[in-house]
Amino acid sequence: MINIVSDDSYFALGAQALLTQSGFQVAIMDSQLPLSLKRPAGFQHDDVILLSSDNRNLTIDTLLYAVAADMRVIQSVAGNISSDKWIDGVLPKKTAIHELPRIMKYILRRKVKDWLIELTLREMEVMDKLLKGKSNHAVSKEMQISEKTVSSHKLSALKKLGLSGLNSRAIVIYGSYHNLLQQRRYY
């Protein structure tokens, strides 16, 4: 099942129609309601969330929901994204909508690179706290380390993930990898 979360109702309805026509099971999740941290009815491990939003809070809430529900996130983001990022679940917003079914099939068939294994436990701990919206200062106080050390761990983790900054794209990619690592621990 592909669950669409978008603050653009035209995108959500168009994507739903195209994906349904291509044989996918699709549902639209209401982005105006707070996302519940429980698994959706009929949940299966191959369920994914297709996220298209410029709203940082919606992106973070959706990612936290996905982590709690063990769901993978595929996000449509602004800017130039090369096709090698599709495997990471990141698509450019300017992708032609009629290409979406083909791209979704490609993404869902491929395994996500397992870069999280390269991250140290400290880097993951810092990234987890930053993912929850905490500032470098708050993380440094909580972990009793300097802000410079927090920044160093964050930059090291981003570099290992092939990213340059902590933006919504980085949050989604890190969350996807973290989610996969958690699934591997339980199986």
MOKAQUI-V451515 format. One record per residue. RES is the residue in three letters. PHI is phi in whole degrees, 0 to 359 (NA if undefined). OMEGA is omega as a letter, one per 20 degrees, with the letter a starting at -180 (NA if undefined). Layout:
# MOKAQUI-V451515
<<RES | PHI | OMEGA> <RES | PHI | OMEGA>>
This chain:
# MOKAQUI-V451515
<<MET | NA | r> <ILE | 255 | r> <ASN | 256 | a> <ILE | 266 | r> <VAL | 239 | a> <SER | 206 | r> <ASP | 269 | r> <ASP | 249 | a> <SER | 295 | r> <TYR | 293 | r> <PHE | 298 | a> <ALA | 301 | a> <LEU | 292 | r> <GLY | 295 | r> <ALA | 296 | r> <GLN | 299 | a> <ALA | 296 | a> <LEU | 295 | a> <LEU | 291 | r> <THR | 296 | r> <GLN | 297 | r> <SER | 271 | r> <GLY | 98 | r> <PHE | 276 | r> <GLN | 272 | a> <VAL | 226 | r> <ALA | 224 | r> <ILE | 257 | r> <MET | 267 | a> <ASP | 290 | a> <SER | 282 | r> <GLN | 276 | a> <LEU | 267 | r> <PRO | 298 | a> <LEU | 287 | r> <SER | 284 | r> <LEU | 268 | r> <LYS | 247 | a> <ARG | 293 | r> <PRO | 292 | r> <ALA | 300 | r> <GLY | 74 | a> <PHE | 304 | r> <GLN | 225 | a> <HIS | 292 | r> <ASP | 265 | r> <ASP | 293 | r> <VAL | 225 | r> <ILE | 248 | r> <LEU | 261 | a> <LEU | 251 | r> <SER | 224 | a> <SER | 201 | r> <ASP | 264 | a> <ASN | 277 | a> <ARG | 300 | a> <ASN | 296 | r> <LEU | 296 | r> <THR | 298 | a> <ILE | 295 | r> <ASP | 300 | r> <THR | 294 | r> <LEU | 295 | r> <LEU | 297 | r> <TYR | 299 | a> <ALA | 298 | r> <VAL | 296 | a> <ALA | 295 | a> <ALA | 265 | a> <ASP | 56 | r> <MET | 246 | r> <ARG | 274 | r> <VAL | 247 | r> <ILE | 243 | a> <GLN | 244 | r> <SER | 263 | a> <VAL | 235 | r> <ALA | 285 | r> <GLY | 107 | a> <ASN | 274 | r> <ILE | 239 | r> <SER | 283 | a> <SER | 295 | r> <ASP | 289 | r> <LYS | 275 | r> <TRP | 303 | a> <ILE | 299 | r> <ASP | 276 | r> <GLY | 84 | r> <VAL | 238 | a> <LEU | 242 | r> <PRO | 286 | r> <LYS | 297 | a> <LYS | 279 | r> <THR | 298 | r> <ALA | 298 | a> <ILE | 301 | a> <HIS | 290 | r> <GLU | 275 | a> <LEU | 305 | r> <PRO | 301 | r> <ARG | 296 | a> <ILE | 294 | r> <MET | 298 | r> <LYS | 300 | r> <TYR | 299 | a> <ILE | 296 | a> <LEU | 289 | r> <ARG | 278 | a> <ARG | 268 | r> <LYS | 274 | r> <VAL | 283 | r> <LYS | 302 | a> <ASP | 258 | r> <TRP | 282 | a> <LEU | 297 | a> <ILE | 297 | r> <GLU | 284 | a> <LEU | 284 | r> <THR | 283 | r> <LEU | 299 | a> <ARG | 293 | r> <GLU | 296 | r> <MET | 294 | r> <GLU | 297 | r> <VAL | 296 | a> <MET | 297 | r> <ASP | 299 | a> <LYS | 291 | r> <LEU | 293 | r> <LEU | 298 | r> <LYS | 281 | r> <GLY | 93 | r> <LYS | 282 | r> <SER | 279 | r> <ASN | 303 | a> <HIS | 297 | a> <ALA | 296 | r> <VAL | 294 | a> <SER | 296 | r> <LYS | 296 | a> <GLU | 295 | a> <MET | 269 | a> <GLN | 58 | r> <ILE | 227 | a> <SER | 287 | r> <GLU | 297 | r> <LYS | 295 | r> <THR | 292 | r> <VAL | 300 | r> <SER | 299 | r> <SER | 296 | r> <HIS | 297 | a> <LYS | 297 | a> <LEU | 296 | r> <SER | 295 | r> <ALA | 296 | r> <LEU | 298 | r> <LYS | 298 | r> <LYS | 296 | r> <LEU | 274 | r> <GLY | 77 | a> <LEU | 242 | a> <SER | 250 | a> <GLY | 207 | r> <LEU | 272 | r> <ASN | 239 | a> <SER | 297 | r> <ARG | 297 | r> <ALA | 296 | r> <ILE | 298 | a> <VAL | 294 | a> <ILE | 297 | r> <TYR | 299 | r> <GLY | 299 | r> <SER | 297 | a> <TYR | 293 | r> <HIS | 298 | r> <ASN | 300 | r> <LEU | 296 | r> <LEU | 297 | r> <GLN | 296 | r> <GLN | 298 | a> <ARG | 295 | r> <ARG | 292 | a> <TYR | 269 | a> <TYR | 247 | NA>>
